[in-house]
């Protein structure tokens, strides 16, 4: 089969199939990350796990960057880079550090301190915060259903954080009157960072292509994370980063979770309606909880059931608001940064 035949076949696949494939891939990301770290525990190198959280983030980013270079190398031409203003570069660096290094590091740390289900549910703090910031800074239109949905989601996140904490380590807040699990706090902070960077991307980077932004964010995030880890843990922290066992798993992880997931998401955006995109996005946390059960055997606790149920009500209310607000076809010719991502942790 020649390249034209393959391209023609791929173009005939309905866009919703691409969308839902991306949703399932991203939903599995946290559980797959946790699973391959467990696999590394059975293949120790010098008495240490080669697939540690830091190695997964660092080496996985390198693998993802290499794969993305094959896809987006044309966007690194000097003629393309000369179009960026000084403010564009400052915004790219600021957003790249936050979204490419700090937020992923917090999500990875949270996976080591709490369950995948908690990371998924508390990560739903991002959409209501993004909405609030969009209304405040971008004057985005909003209806009462969406507001009610955001409030319900926020309450569900709070219930999950307070009742479903599985972390042995806690963080004292409000003078010690409130104790939250360390993993839950890390997830919440990461969600806040993603919400801020999403709105800043819409505000400052509308003229930046998605391909270049992905390359820049990944490259900068990898460099920043490497030096932060060296500073806090020492040069020996990445001693097993050259392990062939680690690299084999990371190449597979980056190819499927990062590259294939993003390509399916972008392909799905091309011809899907706003309603289809919103529905797919909203299903992500449900799919992630299911994946945690299927891959890791995590059975939700009563607190997670209660918080998840409230979040689900919020999602349904938001869906009603979105369906009432717009039923027009999404136009793909000019993606805006920050409008194309599923919320929460999606792998590296």
N, C-alpha and C positions, 0 to 999 in steps of 0.2 A: 504494500500500500504506500503510495507516494505522499509527500508532504501536503499536496493540495487536497488529496482525499481525506487525510486525517483532519486538516483544518476545516474542511466542509462538514465532516461528521461532527466535530466539536461544536461548530456553529449551529447545528441543527438541534442540539440538546437544549431543552427549555431552560430559561434563566432561573426559575424557581428551584430546579434540581441543583444548579450550582450553589445557590444561596443556602439550601438546606444541607448540602454536603459540607460547606464551610462552617455552618453552625455546629454540626456534629464533630468536625475536626477540632474546632476551637473548644467545644464543650469537653472534649476528652483531654485537653492539654494539661490541666492541673493533675489529673489522675495519672496520665502517662508519665509526667515528670516524677511524681511520687513513686510510681512503679519501677522506673529504670534506676532510681536511686536505691530502692530495695534490692534490685538485681545486682548493683554494684557491691552491696554488703556481702554477697556470696562470692565475689571475685576481688578480694583485697590485693592491693599492691603495696608492698613494704608495710603491711599491717594496717593500711588505710584504704578507705573507699575511694576508688578513682572517679566514681560518678557522684561526687559531692555536690551540694547545692551550688557552691561557687564555681566549680568546674563545669557544671551543666550550663550555667549562665554565660561564663566566659567562652568556653569552647563552642557551645551551641551558637552563640552570637557570631563567632568567626565562621562557622560553617554556613550559617544563614547569610552572612555578608558575602561570602564567596558565591553562593547560589544566586543572590540578588544581583551581583555584579554581572553575571552572565545574562541577566534579563534586562538590566537598566544601564548598561555601560555607556550607551549613547548619550545619556543625560549628564555625563561627566565632561562633555566637550567644553573647551574654553569659551566658545561662543555662547553656550547656554549659561555658563556660570557668570559671565559678564553682565547678564541681565539683572542680577540680584543687587539690590541696594545695600548700603551699610546697615540699615535697620533690618533688612531681611536676614543678613548674616547674624546680627545680634539676637534676633528672635529665634533663628534656627539653633544657635548654640544654647540659649536658655531653655528652650523647649526640648531640645535633644538631650540635655543633661537630665532634666526632670523625667521625661517620658522614656528615655533610652537607658538610663542607669538607675536613678533613684527609685522610681516606681517598680520596675521589674525586680530589683534587689529586695524591696520590701515584700513583694508578693512571694518571692522565693523563700525569704526568711519566715513568712507567715505559714507556708506549707510545712515548715519544720517545727512549728509551735502549735498548730491547731489542725483540725481536719479539713479536707478538701471541701466538704459541704459548707463549713463555716466560711471559708475563703470565698466560695461562690456566692453565698447569700449576703454576706456583709459587703462584698464587692458591688452589690446592687445599690450601694450608696452613691455610686458615680452618676447614674442617670438623673435622679432628682437634683443633685448639685449642679450638674451640667445645665439642666433646664433653668434653675434659679439664676445661675450666672449668665446664661444666654438672654434671659428676660431683662436682667439688670444692665448688662454691658452691651448687648447687641440689639436690644429692643425687639426680641423675637416675639411674634404673636403667640398667644397661648389661650386655651379655653378652660372652662371650669372642670371638665372631665380630666384633663391632663394634670391640673393642679391637685385634684383629689387623688389621682393615681400616684403622684409624686409624694404626697403626704403619707398615703398608706404604705408606700414602699419604704419611706424613711422610718415609719413606726415599726415595720417588719424587721428592718435592719437592726434597730435598737433592741427589739425583743430578742433577736437572735444573739446579739452581742452580750446581752445581760443574762439570758437564761440558758444559752447553749454553749457557753465557753467550755472548751475541752483542754485548755492550756494550764499546765501546772504552774507556769510563771504568770504573775499578774502585774498590772500597772495601776498604781493608785492615782485616782483623779479626784478633783474637787475636794482637796484637803484630806484625802483618804477615805471619804464617805462613799466613794464608788470604786469598785475593783473590777477591772476588765482584763481578760486574758491578753497576754502579750501578742499572740498571733492575731487576735481580733483587732487590736489597736493598730498593728502593722498593716493589716488589710485595709482598715478604714483610712489611714493616712495615705496609702497608695491610691485608693479610690479618689480621695480629695485631689491628689496631684494629677491624676488622669483627667478629672473633671476640669481643673484649671487649665491644663495644657490643651485640652480639646477646644475650649472656648478661645484661648489665645491663638490656636492654630487658625480658627475661623476668622479671628480678628486681624492677625498679622501676616498669615502665610497663604492668603488666597491665590497668589500668583505662583506658588511653588508647586511643581509637579509632584505627584504622589511617589513616583519612582525615586526621584532624587531625595525627597524627604526621608523615605524609608532607608536609603543607603546612608545618608548623613546621620540620621538618628542612631542607626545600628552601629556604625563605625565609632561615633563619638561616645555612645553609651558604653561600648566595649572598652575603650581606652580609659574612660573615667572610672568604670567599675574596677578594672584591673589595678589602677593606682590606689584606689580607696582600699581594696582588699590587701594590697601590699603594705599600705600605711598602718592599717589596724591589726593585721594578722602576721605580717612578716613575709619575706620573699619565699620561704618554704611552703607557703600556703598552696601554691600551684605546682608542687613537686610532682604530682601524678597527672598533670595536665597533658603530658605527652604520651600517655598510655594508649596503645592502639585499640584496646577494648573500649575506652571512653570515646575515642574519635569515631569508631564504627557506629556506636549508638547515637552519637550527636549528629552525624551526617544523615542518618535515617530520620531522626527527630526533626532536624531543621528542614529536610526536604518535604516531609509530610505535614507537620504541624505549622511551620512558618510559611514556607513557599507555596505549597499546594493549597493550604488553607486560604492564604491571601489571594492567590490567583483565582480560586473558585469564588471568593467573595466579590472580587472586582468583576469577574465575568458575569456573576449574577446580577450586579448592579446595572448592567448595560441595558437590559430590556424589562426589568421588573418595575412594577408600580411601587409607589411610596407605601401603600398598604401592605404589599408583600414583603418589602424590606423591613417594615416595622414589626410585622408578625414574626418574621424569622429572627430578628434581633431580640424580641421579647421572649422567645422560646429558649434562648441560650441558657439561662440559669436552670431551667427545668431539665434540659438535656444534660447539663453538667452534673447535677445531682444524681441523675440516672446513671451516668457514666461512672461516677464515684462508687456507686453500688455495684455495677457490673465489673469494673476493673479492680477495685480495691476491697469490695465487700463492705463498704461503709453503710451502715443502717442508720437513717436519721433518728435523732433523739426527739423527745417530746418538745423540747424547746425549739429545735430546728423545724419540726413539723408546724408549730404554731407560728414562728417567725416566717417560715416559707409560705404558709397559707396567707398571711397578711400581705407579704410581698406579691404573691400571685394575684390577690385582689387588686393591688396597686397596678400591676401589669395590665390586667383586664380593663380597669378604668382608663388607663393611658391609651390602650388600644382603641377603646370607644372614642376617645378624644381625637386620636389620629385619623381614624376612619371618617369621622364627621368633618374634620378640618380639611382633608385633601384626599381626592381619589384620582389625581392626575398621574400621568406616567413620569417616572423619574428620568431626567435627561442626563445622559452620561458624558456628554462631550466636554463638560467642565466640572470634574469632581472638586469639591471643596474639602480641604483637609479637615479632619475631625468629624466629617459626616459619614465616613465610610467604615468606621470601626465598630465591632461589637464591644459592649462594655465589659469591664472586668479583665481578669487575667486570661491571656490567649496564647500562652507559651512565651518563647523568647521574644 
